[in-house]
Amino acid sequence: NPFNPTTTIPVAIPRESRIRLEVYNVLGQLVATLHDGNISPGRHFFAWDGKNTQGATLSSGVYFSRLSVNGGVTLVGKMNLIK
């Protein structure tokens, strides 16, 4: 799923949950936190603009989204940022 300049990460939650959605680089370093808190049941969409938490534009490469639900279940997705 190559993207430039933004991508959308869909999240479907069956019940109210506390989630943490983060983006990591290939070295395993956290580069951005897209959401950290409670969300209602249903389908939600989170946009990532290819920037880190300080607002700096990141270089092209592979990044991973990591979704943690209620501190337990963890799902990982792969993204390709192409400039």
PDB file with SEQRES, HELIX, SHEET and CRYST1 records, atoms N, CA, C and O in Angstrom:
SEQRES   1 A   83  ASN PRO PHE ASN PRO THR THR THR ILE PRO VAL ALA ILE          
SEQRES   2 A   83  PRO ARG GLU SER ARG ILE ARG LEU GLU VAL TYR ASN VAL          
SEQRES   3 A   83  LEU GLY GLN LEU VAL ALA THR LEU HIS ASP GLY ASN ILE          
SEQRES   4 A   83  SER PRO GLY ARG HIS PHE PHE ALA TRP ASP GLY LYS ASN          
SEQRES   5 A   83  THR GLN GLY ALA THR LEU SER SER GLY VAL TYR PHE SER          
SEQRES   6 A   83  ARG LEU SER VAL ASN GLY GLY VAL THR LEU VAL GLY LYS          
SEQRES   7 A   83  MET ASN LEU ILE LYS                                          
SHEET    1 AA1 5 PRO A   2  PHE A   3  0                                        
SHEET    2 AA1 5 VAL A  73  LEU A  81  1                                        
SHEET    3 AA1 5 GLY A  61  VAL A  69 -1                                        
SHEET    4 AA1 5 SER A  17  ASN A  25 -1                                        
SHEET    5 AA1 5 LEU A  30  ILE A  39 -1                                        
SHEET    1 AA2 2 THR A   7  ILE A  13  0                                        
SHEET    2 AA2 2 GLY A  42  TRP A  48 -1                                        
CRYST1    1.000    1.000    1.000  90.00  90.00  90.00 P 1           1          
ATOM      1  N   ASN A   1       0.815  -1.191   0.000  1.00  0.00           N  
ATOM      2  CA  ASN A   1       0.000   0.000   0.000  1.00  0.00           C  
ATOM      3  C   ASN A   1       0.864   1.263   0.000  1.00  0.00           C  
ATOM      4  O   ASN A   1       0.850   2.004   0.983  1.00  0.00           O  
ATOM      5  N   PRO A   2       1.597   1.523  -1.045  1.00  0.00           N  
ATOM      6  CA  PRO A   2       2.411   2.737  -1.072  1.00  0.00           C  
ATOM      7  C   PRO A   2       1.533   3.984  -0.941  1.00  0.00           C  
ATOM      8  O   PRO A   2       0.424   4.031  -1.474  1.00  0.00           O  
ATOM      9  N   PHE A   3       2.035   4.980  -0.235  1.00  0.00           N  
ATOM     10  CA  PHE A   3       1.268   6.207  -0.095  1.00  0.00           C  
ATOM     11  C   PHE A   3       2.184   7.418  -0.155  1.00  0.00           C  
ATOM     12  O   PHE A   3       3.376   7.344   0.143  1.00  0.00           O  
ATOM     13  N   ASN A   4       1.593   8.520  -0.546  1.00  0.00           N  
ATOM     14  CA  ASN A   4       2.252   9.816  -0.557  1.00  0.00           C  
ATOM     15  C   ASN A   4       1.162  10.848  -0.807  1.00  0.00           C  
ATOM     16  O   ASN A   4       0.534  10.752  -1.861  1.00  0.00           O  
ATOM     17  N   PRO A   5       0.882  11.777   0.005  1.00  0.00           N  
ATOM     18  CA  PRO A   5       1.557  12.137   1.250  1.00  0.00           C  
ATOM     19  C   PRO A   5       0.873  11.605   2.507  1.00  0.00           C  
ATOM     20  O   PRO A   5       1.457  11.682   3.588  1.00  0.00           O  
ATOM     21  N   THR A   6      -0.359  11.063   2.403  1.00  0.00           N  
ATOM     22  CA  THR A   6      -1.039  10.556   3.602  1.00  0.00           C  
ATOM     23  C   THR A   6      -1.629   9.177   3.344  1.00  0.00           C  
ATOM     24  O   THR A   6      -1.819   8.760   2.202  1.00  0.00           O  
ATOM     25  N   THR A   7      -1.908   8.490   4.430  1.00  0.00           N  
ATOM     26  CA  THR A   7      -2.601   7.209   4.357  1.00  0.00           C  
ATOM     27  C   THR A   7      -3.624   7.158   5.477  1.00  0.00           C  
ATOM     28  O   THR A   7      -3.495   7.859   6.480  1.00  0.00           O  
ATOM     29  N   THR A   8      -4.636   6.329   5.302  1.00  0.00           N  
ATOM     30  CA  THR A   8      -5.673   6.174   6.306  1.00  0.00           C  
ATOM     31  C   THR A   8      -5.622   4.753   6.856  1.00  0.00           C  
ATOM     32  O   THR A   8      -5.553   3.781   6.103  1.00  0.00           O  
ATOM     33  N   ILE A   9      -5.657   4.651   8.174  1.00  0.00           N  
ATOM     34  CA  ILE A   9      -5.615   3.352   8.838  1.00  0.00           C  
ATOM     35  C   ILE A   9      -6.999   3.089   9.422  1.00  0.00           C  
ATOM     36  O   ILE A   9      -7.404   3.765  10.367  1.00  0.00           O  
ATOM     37  N   PRO A  10      -7.740   2.105   8.871  1.00  0.00           N  
ATOM     38  CA  PRO A  10      -9.071   1.797   9.402  1.00  0.00           C  
ATOM     39  C   PRO A  10      -8.967   0.903  10.642  1.00  0.00           C  
ATOM     40  O   PRO A  10      -8.124   0.008  10.710  1.00  0.00           O  
ATOM     41  N   VAL A  11      -9.833   1.161  11.609  1.00  0.00           N  
ATOM     42  CA  VAL A  11      -9.864   0.374  12.841  1.00  0.00           C  
ATOM     43  C   VAL A  11     -11.322   0.054  13.150  1.00  0.00           C  
ATOM     44  O   VAL A  11     -12.153   0.960  13.217  1.00  0.00           O  
ATOM     45  N   ALA A  12     -11.644  -1.229  13.338  1.00  0.00           N  
ATOM     46  CA  ALA A  12     -12.994  -1.646  13.711  1.00  0.00           C  
ATOM     47  C   ALA A  12     -12.946  -2.210  15.132  1.00  0.00           C  
ATOM     48  O   ALA A  12     -12.200  -3.148  15.415  1.00  0.00           O  
ATOM     49  N   ILE A  13     -13.747  -1.629  16.013  1.00  0.00           N  
ATOM     50  CA  ILE A  13     -13.757  -2.017  17.423  1.00  0.00           C  
ATOM     51  C   ILE A  13     -15.170  -2.491  17.780  1.00  0.00           C  
ATOM     52  O   ILE A  13     -16.132  -1.755  17.561  1.00  0.00           O  
ATOM     53  N   PRO A  14     -15.316  -3.712  18.328  1.00  0.00           N  
ATOM     54  CA  PRO A  14     -16.651  -4.245  18.619  1.00  0.00           C  
ATOM     55  C   PRO A  14     -17.310  -3.644  19.862  1.00  0.00           C  
ATOM     56  O   PRO A  14     -18.536  -3.655  19.973  1.00  0.00           O  
ATOM     57  N   ARG A  15     -16.517  -3.123  20.793  1.00  0.00           N  
ATOM     58  CA  ARG A  15     -17.070  -2.534  22.018  1.00  0.00           C  
ATOM     59  C   ARG A  15     -16.167  -1.399  22.461  1.00  0.00           C  
ATOM     60  O   ARG A  15     -15.020  -1.307  22.024  1.00  0.00           O  
ATOM     61  N   GLU A  16     -16.676  -0.539  23.323  1.00  0.00           N  
ATOM     62  CA  GLU A  16     -15.855   0.570  23.798  1.00  0.00           C  
ATOM     63  C   GLU A  16     -14.550   0.018  24.351  1.00  0.00           C  
ATOM     64  O   GLU A  16     -14.549  -0.915  25.154  1.00  0.00           O  
ATOM     65  N   SER A  17     -13.454   0.595  23.921  1.00  0.00           N  
ATOM     66  CA  SER A  17     -12.135   0.079  24.278  1.00  0.00           C  
ATOM     67  C   SER A  17     -11.134   1.220  24.394  1.00  0.00           C  
ATOM     68  O   SER A  17     -11.324   2.307  23.848  1.00  0.00           O  
ATOM     69  N   ARG A  18     -10.081   0.937  25.114  1.00  0.00           N  
ATOM     70  CA  ARG A  18      -8.942   1.850  25.139  1.00  0.00           C  
ATOM     71  C   ARG A  18      -7.956   1.331  24.099  1.00  0.00           C  
ATOM     72  O   ARG A  18      -7.527   0.179  24.151  1.00  0.00           O  
ATOM     73  N   ILE A  19      -7.606   2.198  23.157  1.00  0.00           N  
ATOM     74  CA  ILE A  19      -6.669   1.780  22.115  1.00  0.00           C  
ATOM     75  C   ILE A  19      -5.468   2.710  22.088  1.00  0.00           C  
ATOM     76  O   ILE A  19      -5.518   3.855  22.537  1.00  0.00           O  
ATOM     77  N   ARG A  20      -4.402   2.175  21.549  1.00  0.00           N  
ATOM     78  CA  ARG A  20      -3.195   2.962  21.274  1.00  0.00           C  
ATOM     79  C   ARG A  20      -2.766   2.582  19.868  1.00  0.00           C  
ATOM     80  O   ARG A  20      -2.481   1.417  19.590  1.00  0.00           O  
ATOM     81  N   LEU A  21      -2.721   3.575  18.978  1.00  0.00           N  
ATOM     82  CA  LEU A  21      -2.325   3.354  17.592  1.00  0.00           C  
ATOM     83  C   LEU A  21      -1.036   4.126  17.352  1.00  0.00           C  
ATOM     84  O   LEU A  21      -1.003   5.353  17.444  1.00  0.00           O  
ATOM     85  N   GLU A  22       0.023   3.389  17.042  1.00  0.00           N  
ATOM     86  CA  GLU A  22       1.352   3.976  16.910  1.00  0.00           C  
ATOM     87  C   GLU A  22       1.967   3.605  15.563  1.00  0.00           C  
ATOM     88  O   GLU A  22       1.561   2.636  14.921  1.00  0.00           O  
ATOM     89  N   VAL A  23       2.954   4.398  15.151  1.00  0.00           N  
ATOM     90  CA  VAL A  23       3.700   4.125  13.924  1.00  0.00           C  
ATOM     91  C   VAL A  23       5.173   3.968  14.298  1.00  0.00           C  
ATOM     92  O   VAL A  23       5.729   4.782  15.034  1.00  0.00           O  
ATOM     93  N   TYR A  24       5.793   2.909  13.777  1.00  0.00           N  
ATOM     94  CA  TYR A  24       7.200   2.604  14.040  1.00  0.00           C  
ATOM     95  C   TYR A  24       7.971   2.537  12.723  1.00  0.00           C  
ATOM     96  O   TYR A  24       7.404   2.230  11.675  1.00  0.00           O  
ATOM     97  N   ASN A  25       9.263   2.826  12.791  1.00  0.00           N  
ATOM     98  CA  ASN A  25      10.113   2.647  11.619  1.00  0.00           C  
ATOM     99  C   ASN A  25      10.672   1.221  11.613  1.00  0.00           C  
ATOM    100  O   ASN A  25      10.379   0.444  12.522  1.00  0.00           O  
ATOM    101  N   VAL A  26      11.468   0.868  10.608  1.00  0.00           N  
ATOM    102  CA  VAL A  26      11.985  -0.504  10.491  1.00  0.00           C  
ATOM    103  C   VAL A  26      12.984  -0.854  11.596  1.00  0.00           C  
ATOM    104  O   VAL A  26      13.285  -2.029  11.803  1.00  0.00           O  
ATOM    105  N   LEU A  27      13.496   0.143  12.303  1.00  0.00           N  
ATOM    106  CA  LEU A  27      14.414  -0.113  13.419  1.00  0.00           C  
ATOM    107  C   LEU A  27      13.654  -0.354  14.719  1.00  0.00           C  
ATOM    108  O   LEU A  27      14.259  -0.608  15.761  1.00  0.00           O  
ATOM    109  N   GLY A  28      12.315  -0.273  14.651  1.00  0.00           N  
ATOM    110  CA  GLY A  28      11.500  -0.489  15.837  1.00  0.00           C  
ATOM    111  C   GLY A  28      11.355   0.749  16.701  1.00  0.00           C  
ATOM    112  O   GLY A  28      10.919   0.658  17.849  1.00  0.00           O  
ATOM    113  N   GLN A  29      11.717   1.905  16.160  1.00  0.00           N  
ATOM    114  CA  GLN A  29      11.610   3.155  16.907  1.00  0.00           C  
ATOM    115  C   GLN A  29      10.235   3.774  16.694  1.00  0.00           C  
ATOM    116  O   GLN A  29       9.749   3.857  15.566  1.00  0.00           O  
ATOM    117  N   LEU A  30       9.617   4.205  17.781  1.00  0.00           N  
ATOM    118  CA  LEU A  30       8.326   4.878  17.698  1.00  0.00           C  
ATOM    119  C   LEU A  30       8.514   6.221  17.007  1.00  0.00           C  
ATOM    120  O   LEU A  30       9.349   7.021  17.430  1.00  0.00           O  
ATOM    121  N   VAL A  31       7.747   6.481  15.949  1.00  0.00           N  
ATOM    122  CA  VAL A  31       7.856   7.759  15.252  1.00  0.00           C  
ATOM    123  C   VAL A  31       6.608   8.627  15.424  1.00  0.00           C  
ATOM    124  O   VAL A  31       6.695   9.850  15.316  1.00  0.00           O  
ATOM    125  N   ALA A  32       5.450   8.017  15.689  1.00  0.00           N  
ATOM    126  CA  ALA A  32       4.228   8.797  15.866  1.00  0.00           C  
ATOM    127  C   ALA A  32       3.192   8.000  16.651  1.00  0.00           C  
ATOM    128  O   ALA A  32       3.108   6.777  16.532  1.00  0.00           O  
ATOM    129  N   THR A  33       2.416   8.702  17.443  1.00  0.00           N  
ATOM    130  CA  THR A  33       1.261   8.115  18.113  1.00  0.00           C  
ATOM    131  C   THR A  33       0.031   8.791  17.529  1.00  0.00           C  
ATOM    132  O   THR A  33      -0.141  10.002  17.661  1.00  0.00           O  
ATOM    133  N   LEU A  34      -0.828   8.001  16.879  1.00  0.00           N  
ATOM    134  CA  LEU A  34      -2.002   8.552  16.208  1.00  0.00           C  
ATOM    135  C   LEU A  34      -3.205   8.650  17.126  1.00  0.00           C  
ATOM    136  O   LEU A  34      -4.054   9.523  16.947  1.00  0.00           O  
ATOM    137  N   HIS A  35      -3.286   7.761  18.109  1.00  0.00           N  
ATOM    138  CA  HIS A  35      -4.385   7.811  19.082  1.00  0.00           C  
ATOM    139  C   HIS A  35      -3.977   7.057  20.330  1.00  0.00           C  
ATOM    140  O   HIS A  35      -3.341   6.006  20.258  1.00  0.00           O  
ATOM    141  N   ASP A  36      -4.351   7.606  21.476  1.00  0.00           N  
ATOM    142  CA  ASP A  36      -4.116   6.938  22.756  1.00  0.00           C  
ATOM    143  C   ASP A  36      -5.255   7.329  23.684  1.00  0.00           C  
ATOM    144  O   ASP A  36      -5.222   8.379  24.326  1.00  0.00           O  
ATOM    145  N   GLY A  37      -6.262   6.464  23.741  1.00  0.00           N  
ATOM    146  CA  GLY A  37      -7.416   6.765  24.575  1.00  0.00           C  
ATOM    147  C   GLY A  37      -8.586   5.866  24.237  1.00  0.00           C  
ATOM    148  O   GLY A  37      -8.450   4.907  23.478  1.00  0.00           O  
ATOM    149  N   ASN A  38      -9.728   6.182  24.804  1.00  0.00           N  
ATOM    150  CA  ASN A  38     -10.939   5.389  24.592  1.00  0.00           C  
ATOM    151  C   ASN A  38     -11.603   5.767  23.282  1.00  0.00           C  
ATOM    152  O   ASN A  38     -11.578   6.925  22.865  1.00  0.00           O  
ATOM    153  N   ILE A  39     -12.200   4.766  22.638  1.00  0.00           N  
ATOM    154  CA  ILE A  39     -13.034   5.016  21.464  1.00  0.00           C  
ATOM    155  C   ILE A  39     -14.297   4.180  21.585  1.00  0.00           C  
ATOM    156  O   ILE A  39     -14.321   3.147  22.254  1.00  0.00           O  
ATOM    157  N   SER A  40     -15.333   4.646  20.927  1.00  0.00           N  
ATOM    158  CA  SER A  40     -16.619   3.962  20.941  1.00  0.00           C  
ATOM    159  C   SER A  40     -16.603   2.789  19.960  1.00  0.00           C  
ATOM    160  O   SER A  40     -15.734   2.712  19.092  1.00  0.00           O  
ATOM    161  N   PRO A  41     -17.566   1.876  20.101  1.00  0.00           N  
ATOM    162  CA  PRO A  41     -17.634   0.759  19.153  1.00  0.00           C  
ATOM    163  C   PRO A  41     -17.900   1.274  17.739  1.00  0.00           C  
ATOM    164  O   PRO A  41     -18.533   2.312  17.545  1.00  0.00           O  
ATOM    165  N   GLY A  42     -17.406   0.529  16.767  1.00  0.00           N  
ATOM    166  CA  GLY A  42     -17.651   0.888  15.376  1.00  0.00           C  
ATOM    167  C   GLY A  42     -16.367   0.979  14.587  1.00  0.00           C  
ATOM    168  O   GLY A  42     -15.298   0.552  15.024  1.00  0.00           O  
ATOM    169  N   ARG A  43     -16.512   1.554  13.406  1.00  0.00           N  
ATOM    170  CA  ARG A  43     -15.384   1.691  12.482  1.00  0.00           C  
ATOM    171  C   ARG A  43     -14.842   3.116  12.577  1.00  0.00           C  
ATOM    172  O   ARG A  43     -15.597   4.086  12.512  1.00  0.00           O  
ATOM    173  N   HIS A  44     -13.532   3.226  12.731  1.00  0.00           N  
ATOM    174  CA  HIS A  44     -12.868   4.521  12.860  1.00  0.00           C  
ATOM    175  C   HIS A  44     -11.730   4.589  11.844  1.00  0.00           C  
ATOM    176  O   HIS A  44     -11.187   3.561  11.439  1.00  0.00           O  
ATOM    177  N   PHE A  45     -11.377   5.800  11.439  1.00  0.00           N  
ATOM    178  CA  PHE A  45     -10.325   5.999  10.450  1.00  0.00           C  
ATOM    179  C   PHE A  45      -9.324   7.010  10.996  1.00  0.00           C  
ATOM    180  O   PHE A  45      -9.699   8.098  11.435  1.00  0.00           O  
ATOM    181  N   PHE A  46      -8.056   6.641  10.964  1.00  0.00           N  
ATOM    182  CA  PHE A  46      -6.990   7.498  11.468  1.00  0.00           C  
ATOM    183  C   PHE A  46      -6.035   7.810  10.322  1.00  0.00           C  
ATOM    184  O   PHE A  46      -5.556   6.906   9.638  1.00  0.00           O  
ATOM    185  N   ALA A  47      -5.766   9.084  10.120  1.00  0.00           N  
ATOM    186  CA  ALA A  47      -4.873   9.506   9.040  1.00  0.00           C  
ATOM    187  C   ALA A  47      -3.459   9.694   9.577  1.00  0.00           C  
ATOM    188  O   ALA A  47      -3.258  10.187  10.687  1.00  0.00           O  
ATOM    189  N   TRP A  48      -2.489   9.292   8.768  1.00  0.00           N  
ATOM    190  CA  TRP A  48      -1.083   9.560   9.073  1.00  0.00           C  
ATOM    191  C   TRP A  48      -0.474  10.267   7.881  1.00  0.00           C  
ATOM    192  O   TRP A  48      -0.593   9.809   6.745  1.00  0.00           O  
ATOM    193  N   ASP A  49       0.180  11.387   8.149  1.00  0.00           N  
ATOM    194  CA  ASP A  49       0.713  12.237   7.090  1.00  0.00           C  
ATOM    195  C   ASP A  49       2.203  12.039   6.824  1.00  0.00           C  
ATOM    196  O   ASP A  49       2.816  12.861   6.143  1.00  0.00           O  
ATOM    197  N   GLY A  50       2.787  10.985   7.338  1.00  0.00           N  
ATOM    198  CA  GLY A  50       4.201  10.714   7.085  1.00  0.00           C  
ATOM    199  C   GLY A  50       5.135  11.574   7.910  1.00  0.00           C  
ATOM    200  O   GLY A  50       6.310  11.723   7.575  1.00  0.00           O  
ATOM    201  N   LYS A  51       4.607  12.150   9.006  1.00  0.00           N  
ATOM    202  CA  LYS A  51       5.430  12.992   9.875  1.00  0.00           C  
ATOM    203  C   LYS A  51       5.584  12.339  11.247  1.00  0.00           C  
ATOM    204  O   LYS A  51       4.751  11.537  11.667  1.00  0.00           O  
ATOM    205  N   ASN A  52       6.655  12.697  11.926  1.00  0.00           N  
ATOM    206  CA  ASN A  52       6.855  12.173  13.272  1.00  0.00           C  
ATOM    207  C   ASN A  52       6.131  13.053  14.287  1.00  0.00           C  
ATOM    208  O   ASN A  52       5.455  14.010  13.910  1.00  0.00           O  
ATOM    209  N   THR A  53       6.267  12.734  15.557  1.00  0.00           N  
ATOM    210  CA  THR A  53       5.552  13.470  16.601  1.00  0.00           C  
ATOM    211  C   THR A  53       5.993  14.925  16.704  1.00  0.00           C  
ATOM    212  O   THR A  53       5.243  15.758  17.212  1.00  0.00           O  
ATOM    213  N   GLN A  54       7.177  15.241  16.238  1.00  0.00           N  
ATOM    214  CA  GLN A  54       7.650  16.622  16.268  1.00  0.00           C  
ATOM    215  C   GLN A  54       7.222  17.402  15.018  1.00  0.00           C  
ATOM    216  O   GLN A  54       7.501  18.596  14.908  1.00  0.00           O  
ATOM    217  N   GLY A  55       6.550  16.736  14.085  1.00  0.00           N  
ATOM    218  CA  GLY A  55       6.070  17.391  12.870  1.00  0.00           C  
ATOM    219  C   GLY A  55       7.046  17.361  11.710  1.00  0.00           C  
ATOM    220  O   GLY A  55       6.787  17.959  10.666  1.00  0.00           O  
ATOM    221  N   ALA A  56       8.169  16.669  11.880  1.00  0.00           N  
ATOM    222  CA  ALA A  56       9.149  16.565  10.798  1.00  0.00           C  
ATOM    223  C   ALA A  56       8.715  15.493   9.796  1.00  0.00           C  
ATOM    224  O   ALA A  56       8.245  14.423  10.184  1.00  0.00           O  
ATOM    225  N   THR A  57       8.874  15.789   8.516  1.00  0.00           N  
ATOM    226  CA  THR A  57       8.536  14.834   7.465  1.00  0.00           C  
ATOM    227  C   THR A  57       9.572  13.712   7.455  1.00  0.00           C  
ATOM    228  O   THR A  57      10.777  13.961   7.452  1.00  0.00           O  
ATOM    229  N   LEU A  58       9.084  12.484   7.452  1.00  0.00           N  
ATOM    230  CA  LEU A  58       9.975  11.321   7.460  1.00  0.00           C  
ATOM    231  C   LEU A  58      10.380  10.933   6.043  1.00  0.00           C  
ATOM    232  O   LEU A  58       9.709  11.285   5.073  1.00  0.00           O  
ATOM    233  N   SER A  59      11.477  10.209   5.941  1.00  0.00           N  
ATOM    234  CA  SER A  59      11.975   9.790   4.637  1.00  0.00           C  
ATOM    235  C   SER A  59      11.164   8.608   4.099  1.00  0.00           C  
ATOM    236  O   SER A  59      10.432   7.947   4.836  1.00  0.00           O  
ATOM    237  N   SER A  60      11.314   8.367   2.816  1.00  0.00           N  
ATOM    238  CA  SER A  60      10.664   7.213   2.193  1.00  0.00           C  
ATOM    239  C   SER A  60      11.146   5.943   2.869  1.00  0.00           C  
ATOM    240  O   SER A  60      12.285   5.863   3.330  1.00  0.00           O  
ATOM    241  N   GLY A  61      10.277   4.962   2.924  1.00  0.00           N  
ATOM    242  CA  GLY A  61      10.662   3.693   3.514  1.00  0.00           C  
ATOM    243  C   GLY A  61       9.474   2.921   4.034  1.00  0.00           C  
ATOM    244  O   GLY A  61       8.323   3.277   3.780  1.00  0.00           O  
ATOM    245  N   VAL A  62       9.761   1.864   4.764  1.00  0.00           N  
ATOM    246  CA  VAL A  62       8.738   0.988   5.328  1.00  0.00           C  
ATOM    247  C   VAL A  62       8.474   1.409   6.771  1.00  0.00           C  
ATOM    248  O   VAL A  62       9.403   1.644   7.545  1.00  0.00           O  
ATOM    249  N   TYR A  63       7.197   1.501   7.115  1.00  0.00           N  
ATOM    250  CA  TYR A  63       6.770   1.835   8.467  1.00  0.00           C  
ATOM    251  C   TYR A  63       5.699   0.833   8.884  1.00  0.00           C  
ATOM    252  O   TYR A  63       5.059   0.205   8.041  1.00  0.00           O  
ATOM    253  N   PHE A  64       5.516   0.694  10.184  1.00  0.00           N  
ATOM    254  CA  PHE A  64       4.552  -0.264  10.711  1.00  0.00           C  
ATOM    255  C   PHE A  64       3.575   0.435  11.649  1.00  0.00           C  
ATOM    256  O   PHE A  64       3.974   1.211  12.517  1.00  0.00           O  
ATOM    257  N   SER A  65       2.287   0.148  11.459  1.00  0.00           N  
ATOM    258  CA  SER A  65       1.286   0.631  12.405  1.00  0.00           C  
ATOM    259  C   SER A  65       1.070  -0.474  13.429  1.00  0.00           C  
ATOM    260  O   SER A  65       1.037  -1.658  13.092  1.00  0.00           O  
ATOM    261  N   ARG A  66       0.924  -0.069  14.675  1.00  0.00           N  
ATOM    262  CA  ARG A  66       0.706  -1.040  15.755  1.00  0.00           C  
ATOM    263  C   ARG A  66      -0.508  -0.596  16.553  1.00  0.00           C  
ATOM    264  O   ARG A  66      -0.517   0.492  17.128  1.00  0.00           O  
ATOM    265  N   LEU A  67      -1.529  -1.437  16.588  1.00  0.00           N  
ATOM    266  CA  LEU A  67      -2.758  -1.163  17.314  1.00  0.00           C  
ATOM    267  C   LEU A  67      -2.812  -2.067  18.536  1.00  0.00           C  
ATOM    268  O   LEU A  67      -2.807  -3.291  18.406  1.00  0.00           O  
ATOM    269  N   SER A  68      -2.862  -1.472  19.716  1.00  0.00           N  
ATOM    270  CA  SER A  68      -3.021  -2.224  20.966  1.00  0.00           C  
ATOM    271  C   SER A  68      -4.402  -1.911  21.517  1.00  0.00           C  
ATOM    272  O   SER A  68      -4.782  -0.745  21.627  1.00  0.00           O  
ATOM    273  N   VAL A  69      -5.156  -2.952  21.865  1.00  0.00           N  
ATOM    274  CA  VAL A  69      -6.512  -2.785  22.372  1.00  0.00           C  
ATOM    275  C   VAL A  69      -6.559  -3.256  23.823  1.00  0.00           C  
ATOM    276  O   VAL A  69      -6.203  -4.392  24.136  1.00  0.00           O  
ATOM    277  N   ASN A  70      -7.004  -2.362  24.697  1.00  0.00           N  
ATOM    278  CA  ASN A  70      -7.115  -2.648  26.129  1.00  0.00           C  
ATOM    279  C   ASN A  70      -5.822  -3.212  26.713  1.00  0.00           C  
ATOM    280  O   ASN A  70      -5.859  -4.032  27.631  1.00  0.00           O  
ATOM    281  N   GLY A  71      -4.696  -2.779  26.189  1.00  0.00           N  
ATOM    282  CA  GLY A  71      -3.402  -3.202  26.707  1.00  0.00           C  
ATOM    283  C   GLY A  71      -3.045  -4.640  26.402  1.00  0.00           C  
ATOM    284  O   GLY A  71      -2.027  -5.133  26.886  1.00  0.00           O  
ATOM    285  N   GLY A  72      -3.863  -5.332  25.606  1.00  0.00           N  
ATOM    286  CA  GLY A  72      -3.612  -6.737  25.334  1.00  0.00           C  
ATOM    287  C   GLY A  72      -3.420  -7.043  23.867  1.00  0.00           C  
ATOM    288  O   GLY A  72      -2.288  -7.139  23.393  1.00  0.00           O  
ATOM    289  N   VAL A  73      -4.510  -7.196  23.147  1.00  0.00           N  
ATOM    290  CA  VAL A  73      -4.477  -7.582  21.741  1.00  0.00           C  
ATOM    291  C   VAL A  73      -3.673  -6.556  20.948  1.00  0.00           C  
ATOM    292  O   VAL A  73      -3.894  -5.351  21.075  1.00  0.00           O  
ATOM    293  N   THR A  74      -2.746  -7.037  20.134  1.00  0.00           N  
ATOM    294  CA  THR A  74      -1.927  -6.150  19.316  1.00  0.00           C  
ATOM    295  C   THR A  74      -1.974  -6.601  17.864  1.00  0.00           C  
ATOM    296  O   THR A  74      -1.771  -7.777  17.561  1.00  0.00           O  
ATOM    297  N   LEU A  75      -2.244  -5.653  16.966  1.00  0.00           N  
ATOM    298  CA  LEU A  75      -2.263  -5.917  15.530  1.00  0.00           C  
ATOM    299  C   LEU A  75      -1.238  -5.013  14.866  1.00  0.00           C  
ATOM    300  O   LEU A  75      -1.108  -3.844  15.229  1.00  0.00           O  
ATOM    301  N   VAL A  76      -0.507  -5.553  13.893  1.00  0.00           N  
ATOM    302  CA  VAL A  76       0.525  -4.791  13.205  1.00  0.00           C  
ATOM    303  C   VAL A  76       0.244  -4.781  11.706  1.00  0.00           C  
ATOM    304  O   VAL A  76      -0.111  -5.807  11.125  1.00  0.00           O  
ATOM    305  N   GLY A  77       0.407  -3.619  11.089  1.00  0.00           N  
ATOM    306  CA  GLY A  77       0.253  -3.479   9.646  1.00  0.00           C  
ATOM    307  C   GLY A  77       1.485  -2.813   9.041  1.00  0.00           C  
ATOM    308  O   GLY A  77       2.185  -2.069   9.727  1.00  0.00           O  
ATOM    309  N   LYS A  78       1.748  -3.068   7.788  1.00  0.00           N  
ATOM    310  CA  LYS A  78       2.920  -2.541   7.101  1.00  0.00           C  
ATOM    311  C   LYS A  78       2.495  -1.445   6.124  1.00  0.00           C  
ATOM    312  O   LYS A  78       1.479  -1.575   5.441  1.00  0.00           O  
ATOM    313  N   MET A  79       3.288  -0.353   6.061  1.00  0.00           N  
ATOM    314  CA  MET A  79       3.011   0.757   5.152  1.00  0.00           C  
ATOM    315  C   MET A  79       4.287   1.138   4.428  1.00  0.00           C  
ATOM    316  O   MET A  79       5.375   1.054   4.998  1.00  0.00           O  
ATOM    317  N   ASN A  80       4.164   1.554   3.182  1.00  0.00           N  
ATOM    318  CA  ASN A  80       5.321   2.009   2.400  1.00  0.00           C  
ATOM    319  C   ASN A  80       5.132   3.485   2.074  1.00  0.00           C  
ATOM    320  O   ASN A  80       4.219   3.853   1.335  1.00  0.00           O  
ATOM    321  N   LEU A  81       5.990   4.319   2.625  1.00  0.00           N  
ATOM    322  CA  LEU A  81       5.971   5.744   2.329  1.00  0.00           C  
ATOM    323  C   LEU A  81       6.883   5.990   1.134  1.00  0.00           C  
ATOM    324  O   LEU A  81       8.079   5.706   1.188  1.00  0.00           O  
ATOM    325  N   ILE A  82       6.310   6.521   0.051  1.00  0.00           N  
ATOM    326  CA  ILE A  82       7.055   6.757  -1.181  1.00  0.00           C  
ATOM    327  C   ILE A  82       6.976   8.244  -1.497  1.00  0.00           C  
ATOM    328  O   ILE A  82       5.896   8.834  -1.503  1.00  0.00           O  
ATOM    329  N   LYS A  83       8.114   8.831  -1.756  1.00  0.00           N  
ATOM    330  CA  LYS A  83       8.118  10.273  -2.108  1.00  0.00           C  
ATOM    331  C   LYS A  83       8.564  10.450  -3.531  1.00  0.00           C  
ATOM    332  O   LYS A  83       8.636  11.578  -4.019  1.00  0.00           O  
TER     333      LYS A  83                                                      
END                                                                             
